Amino acid sequence: MDSQNDLYSDLSNHIKPSPIRALMPFIRQPGVIGFAGGLPAPETFPVEEIQEITANVLAEEPGSALQYGPTTGDPRLRQILAERFSQKMGMDLDSEQVIVTTGSQQALYLASMIHVNKGDNVAIESPTFTGGLSAFDAFHANFVPIEMDNDGLRTDILEEWLQAGNRLKMLYTIPDFQNPTGVTLSLERRKKLVELANSYNFIIMEDAPYTDLRYSGEHVPSIYSLDDTGHTYFCGSFSKVFAPIRLGWLIGPKQAIGRMNIAKQPVDTCSPMLTQAIVYYFLAQKMLDPQIEKIVKFYQKRRNAMLSVLDEVMPEGVTWTKPEGGMFVWITVPEHVDVQKLFHAAIDQKVAFVTGSAFFIEGAVQSNTLRVNFVSETEEQIEVGIKRLADVIRDML
Ligand SMILES: Cc1ncc(COP(=O)(O)O)c(C=O)c1O
């Protein structure tokens, strides 16, 4: 087939591979201290609980757990998610406002599928999560990159752009401990976004997979909970607080959930029922909150270790974010440093990161940036790895 390129679709010709996956052959070398990936630490997976629940589910309800199920999800899981977020957000959510998805990645894809026409403007934080970019890019969105600062995306820039008469279809934001920067969107800006979405009639896609992983500071209310105008979708994931067994959810207006139900049918018919049953019982047996507490304690130490060694060893002129949660720190080096070269020099010294350029769209790249995760390595390895990275940066200054 490779000799017959005209047999491939425009979509397949258009979709680009993940720039992060392309770095994998370098990153996955033995002995390399890995700050590159975005994978949760496997030590946090609740293996015994999953074993026990799975055994029970297979003994008690094999006929439904191994069967096809409703496209919108196991009704019990939808119900318990509606109850959980009603309580967390101080709202009265109905299970029909919830769709279970095969990872929150699929929620992004479905939202794009039901809303984005070729050329529609989709505003994004710049930089942002590459999986979000590819979900919107698949439907040929026209990206509008919005700069960020330590309070998250610059709503003043967005407002100015809207005031100039531009039409926006959707805004994609990761308000809590953003991937890749670790930055949290301030309450004031969340309120501003709701106001803008209402005035200019666009959708806010709030992607919140890291929200429960807070190590310091105060919880900031979700955009969804601030919006009584129905312009916001809230999506989340079990990947970071349980395991990446491919389950997420999206909460939104009932009518939109109905559209997503239809859009999801040709994608995967339904998310795996066994996985949904496992997560449902984990929630029903009140195991999720203690699990989150455990992970928070585990990652908090690693975040603290990374921030303190950065302080200790980074040369002058290098700056970094101070995330209150999540998995990532974003480092900015002086502009003349070539971060591609830095990447290979760091690999030679057996330490890996992701070059920041991976998280920008073309034309908006800040190439003097890099992302490191602080969850994959032990505190001791974090110290060793960041010292090596600081030495490599110093050599290039
Ligand atoms: C911001 C953000 N959204 C969504 C996802 C996808 O998560 P899931 O595993 O639920 O598909 C990730 C995963 O890294 C992420 O960082």
The ligand as an SDF file (V2000), in Angstrom:
LIG
                    3D

 16 16  0  0  0  0  0  0  0  0999 V2000
   -3.7920   17.5560   30.0120 C   0  0  0  0  0  0  0  0  0  0  0  0
   -4.0850   16.1540   29.6700 C   0  0  0  0  0  0  0  0  0  0  0  0
   -5.2870   15.8390   29.1870 N   0  0  0  0  0  0  0  0  0  0  0  0
   -5.6080   14.5790   28.8620 C   0  0  0  0  0  0  0  0  0  0  0  0
   -4.6980   13.5530   29.0050 C   0  0  0  0  0  0  0  0  0  0  0  0
   -5.0930   12.1870   28.5570 C   0  0  0  0  0  0  0  0  0  0  0  0
   -5.3920   11.3780   29.6330 O   0  0  0  0  0  0  0  0  0  0  0  0
   -6.0870    9.9740   29.4660 P   0  0  0  0  0  0  0  0  0  0  0  0
   -5.0770    8.9780   29.9040 O   0  0  0  0  0  0  0  0  0  0  0  0
   -7.2670   10.0260   30.3650 O   0  0  0  0  0  0  0  0  0  0  0  0
   -6.4890    9.7870   28.0520 O   0  0  0  0  0  0  0  0  0  0  0  0
   -3.4200   13.8260   29.5030 C   0  0  0  0  0  0  0  0  0  0  0  0
   -2.4360   12.7560   29.6220 C   0  0  0  0  0  0  0  0  0  0  0  0
   -1.2600   12.9290   29.7960 O   0  0  0  0  0  0  0  0  0  0  0  0
   -3.1060   15.1710   29.8330 C   0  0  0  0  0  0  0  0  0  0  0  0
   -1.9080   15.5140   30.2930 O   0  0  0  0  0  0  0  0  0  0  0  0
  1  2  1  0
  2  3  1  0
  2 15  2  0
  3  4  2  0
  4  5  1  0
  5  6  1  0
  5 12  2  0
  6  7  1  0
  7  8  1  0
  8  9  2  0
  8 10  1  0
  8 11  1  0
 12 13  1  0
 12 15  1  0
 13 14  2  0
 15 16  1  0
M  END
$$$$
